[in-house]
């Protein structure tokens, strides 16, 4: 048995035990949390490689900082403006992956950042980050939880999509919460629906069967951020939509996807612990949760437009041809430029943030 086989078998058995202890059924948010974050076994808690450019590296997907170092250098322009405007000198990054973005930002920002704190649940990724960032010494720190208060600029690149979601299914006109059970006589996970009073935040037109997600954990994260952030700003970059697009009647299969070896599939119940499980972000829900808790919205736009505003074309002019080609993928609509969005939040009154200076889409939220 390979290490991967042993890992997924052990994790599956652990989840089976959890389902039994819960009475034979758990919500998908519970299942997703166990599959991703069970200590030592979950996808983000085990030692298997995750991030890289090509499947041959043993990686499962690539994020913008791994795709091009110009991503971090462009983002640094927005971070620098936010640090200056708020009079702060700290950066907090949630879910720092390989440490590539932190490296790019620290190199670009230099002495403007007194301390760079990473919050990451993955021990394996923390070890990789520490190796990548060792030359910065004590300026880079790691934390396991929120501080009581924080000041500075908080970043999250592809963090919100990994937060567990609840699944809601309308079947023959009735709403159910879709959860996970175990097939009798086996350890095979199966879908199982239970009637629920939960509903999507907007009415779904039509009577056809419909599967979607709600995001209580991501919205709770925003409320915690609002409670702790006393001065500064936060920027989240992720794939997703405003509410009207997220809950469009034609989006009837939901957005949950899995990623392994740079291949996508829609079956999170198989190969637990060996592949990423994600859901697109409802940016309207994120903005409302933040606003209701006291944060201001600086802006919302596509990643492509945000990076254009932050000076990526000028950085590309100075780069070698291969670097320019990779950076183009950050901008192009059919690559990452349109699917990925950026939302900016702030403590106190909103101000004119560089990344949203043109093409702001806040009115669509």
Buried (B, 14 or more C-beta within 10 A) or exposed (E): EEEEEEBBBBBBEBBBEBBEEEEEBBBBBBBBBBBBBBEBBBBBBBEBEBBBEEEEEEBBBBBBBBBBBBBBBBBBBBBBBBBEBBEBBBBBBBBBBBBBBBBBBBEBBEEBBEEBBBBBBBBBBBEBBEEBBEEBEEBBEEEEEBEEEBBBBBBBBBBBBBBBBBBBBBEEEEBBBBBBBBEEEEEEBEEBBEEBEBEBBEEBEEEEEBBBBBBBBBBEBBBEBBBBBBBBBBBBBBBBBBBEBBBBEEBBEBBBBBBBBBEEEEEBBEBBBBBBBBBBBBBBBBBBBBBEBEBBBBBBBBBBBBBBBBBBBEBBEEBEEEBBEBBBBBBEEEBBBBBBBBBBBBBBEBBEBBBBBEBBBBEBB
